[in-house]
Amino acid sequence: MKRADWELHEPKQGFTSIVFMTGEAGTAPAIMLRDNGDILIKGKLLDNDKALVEAMRQFLKDTGHLK
């Protein structure tokens, strides 16, 4: 099972983000929630809430928290 982590950090852009990592080295964050309201899934900006729900569901499945 992959190890899932979350962290709060301040990227070089100067804003604070909540980042969900899958624990795989060298990969983009699974989900990034930026303080300006942007939501990124694997580095891609989301257009709608449905994409967030599907990405969160997949993240929980990948980390063993949802069957």
ChimeraX commands (.cxc) that place a marker at each C-alpha (Angstrom):
marker #1 position 0.00,0.00,0.00 radius 0.5
marker #1 position 1.24,3.49,-0.79 radius 0.5
marker #1 position 1.79,5.92,2.07 radius 0.5
marker #1 position -0.33,9.08,1.90 radius 0.5
marker #1 position 0.80,12.35,3.41 radius 0.5
marker #1 position -0.48,15.89,3.56 radius 0.5
marker #1 position 1.54,18.95,4.27 radius 0.5
marker #1 position 1.15,22.69,4.52 radius 0.5
marker #1 position 3.88,24.69,2.85 radius 0.5
marker #1 position 4.68,28.00,1.23 radius 0.5
marker #1 position 5.80,27.61,-2.38 radius 0.5
marker #1 position 8.04,30.11,-4.14 radius 0.5
marker #1 position 4.96,31.86,-5.57 radius 0.5
marker #1 position 4.32,33.25,-2.08 radius 0.5
marker #1 position 0.96,31.68,-1.25 radius 0.5
marker #1 position 0.12,28.87,1.13 radius 0.5
marker #1 position -1.12,25.56,-0.26 radius 0.5
marker #1 position -2.45,22.32,1.16 radius 0.5
marker #1 position -0.76,19.48,-0.67 radius 0.5
marker #1 position -1.72,15.80,-0.77 radius 0.5
marker #1 position 1.16,13.56,-1.87 radius 0.5
marker #1 position 0.98,9.89,-2.78 radius 0.5
marker #1 position 4.47,9.24,-1.41 radius 0.5
marker #1 position 5.95,8.48,-4.83 radius 0.5
marker #1 position 9.23,10.36,-5.25 radius 0.5
marker #1 position 9.45,12.73,-8.20 radius 0.5
marker #1 position 5.71,12.92,-8.86 radius 0.5
marker #1 position 3.46,15.98,-8.86 radius 0.5
marker #1 position 1.23,16.36,-5.82 radius 0.5
marker #1 position -1.94,14.26,-6.15 radius 0.5
marker #1 position -4.06,17.22,-5.06 radius 0.5
marker #1 position -3.05,20.83,-4.34 radius 0.5
marker #1 position -5.48,23.32,-2.79 radius 0.5
marker #1 position -4.19,26.88,-3.17 radius 0.5
marker #1 position -5.31,29.79,-1.02 radius 0.5
marker #1 position -6.44,31.68,-4.14 radius 0.5
marker #1 position -9.06,28.98,-4.77 radius 0.5
marker #1 position -7.19,27.08,-7.46 radius 0.5
marker #1 position -7.34,23.30,-7.24 radius 0.5
marker #1 position -4.76,21.25,-9.09 radius 0.5
marker #1 position -4.87,17.50,-9.68 radius 0.5
marker #1 position -1.50,16.01,-10.62 radius 0.5
marker #1 position -0.37,19.49,-11.68 radius 0.5
marker #1 position -3.41,20.32,-13.83 radius 0.5
marker #1 position -5.83,23.11,-12.93 radius 0.5
marker #1 position -9.42,21.90,-12.46 radius 0.5
marker #1 position -12.37,23.33,-14.33 radius 0.5
marker #1 position -15.20,21.86,-12.24 radius 0.5
marker #1 position -16.13,20.26,-8.92 radius 0.5
marker #1 position -16.88,16.87,-10.48 radius 0.5
marker #1 position -13.21,16.50,-11.38 radius 0.5
marker #1 position -12.27,17.19,-7.76 radius 0.5
marker #1 position -14.70,14.58,-6.44 radius 0.5
marker #1 position -13.38,11.95,-8.86 radius 0.5
marker #1 position -9.75,12.83,-8.06 radius 0.5
marker #1 position -10.38,12.68,-4.31 radius 0.5
marker #1 position -12.16,9.33,-4.70 radius 0.5
marker #1 position -9.20,7.95,-6.70 radius 0.5
marker #1 position -6.69,9.34,-4.17 radius 0.5
marker #1 position -8.55,7.61,-1.32 radius 0.5
marker #1 position -8.66,4.34,-3.28 radius 0.5
marker #1 position -4.94,4.55,-4.15 radius 0.5
marker #1 position -4.03,5.09,-0.49 radius 0.5
marker #1 position -6.21,2.24,0.76 radius 0.5
marker #1 position -8.79,4.39,2.55 radius 0.5
marker #1 position -11.66,3.61,0.17 radius 0.5
marker #1 position -12.55,0.34,-1.53 radius 0.5
marker link #1:1,2 radius 0.2
marker link #1:2,3 radius 0.2
marker link #1:3,4 radius 0.2
marker link #1:4,5 radius 0.2
marker link #1:5,6 radius 0.2
marker link #1:6,7 radius 0.2
marker link #1:7,8 radius 0.2
marker link #1:8,9 radius 0.2
marker link #1:9,10 radius 0.2
marker link #1:10,11 radius 0.2
marker link #1:11,12 radius 0.2
marker link #1:12,13 radius 0.2
marker link #1:13,14 radius 0.2
marker link #1:14,15 radius 0.2
marker link #1:15,16 radius 0.2
marker link #1:16,17 radius 0.2
marker link #1:17,18 radius 0.2
marker link #1:18,19 radius 0.2
marker link #1:19,20 radius 0.2
marker link #1:20,21 radius 0.2
marker link #1:21,22 radius 0.2
marker link #1:22,23 radius 0.2
marker link #1:23,24 radius 0.2
marker link #1:24,25 radius 0.2
marker link #1:25,26 radius 0.2
marker link #1:26,27 radius 0.2
marker link #1:27,28 radius 0.2
marker link #1:28,29 radius 0.2
marker link #1:29,30 radius 0.2
marker link #1:30,31 radius 0.2
marker link #1:31,32 radius 0.2
marker link #1:32,33 radius 0.2
marker link #1:33,34 radius 0.2
marker link #1:34,35 radius 0.2
marker link #1:35,36 radius 0.2
marker link #1:36,37 radius 0.2
marker link #1:37,38 radius 0.2
marker link #1:38,39 radius 0.2
marker link #1:39,40 radius 0.2
marker link #1:40,41 radius 0.2
marker link #1:41,42 radius 0.2
marker link #1:42,43 radius 0.2
marker link #1:43,44 radius 0.2
marker link #1:44,45 radius 0.2
marker link #1:45,46 radius 0.2
marker link #1:46,47 radius 0.2
marker link #1:47,48 radius 0.2
marker link #1:48,49 radius 0.2
marker link #1:49,50 radius 0.2
marker link #1:50,51 radius 0.2
marker link #1:51,52 radius 0.2
marker link #1:52,53 radius 0.2
marker link #1:53,54 radius 0.2
marker link #1:54,55 radius 0.2
marker link #1:55,56 radius 0.2
marker link #1:56,57 radius 0.2
marker link #1:57,58 radius 0.2
marker link #1:58,59 radius 0.2
marker link #1:59,60 radius 0.2
marker link #1:60,61 radius 0.2
marker link #1:61,62 radius 0.2
marker link #1:62,63 radius 0.2
marker link #1:63,64 radius 0.2
marker link #1:64,65 radius 0.2
marker link #1:65,66 radius 0.2
marker link #1:66,67 radius 0.2
view
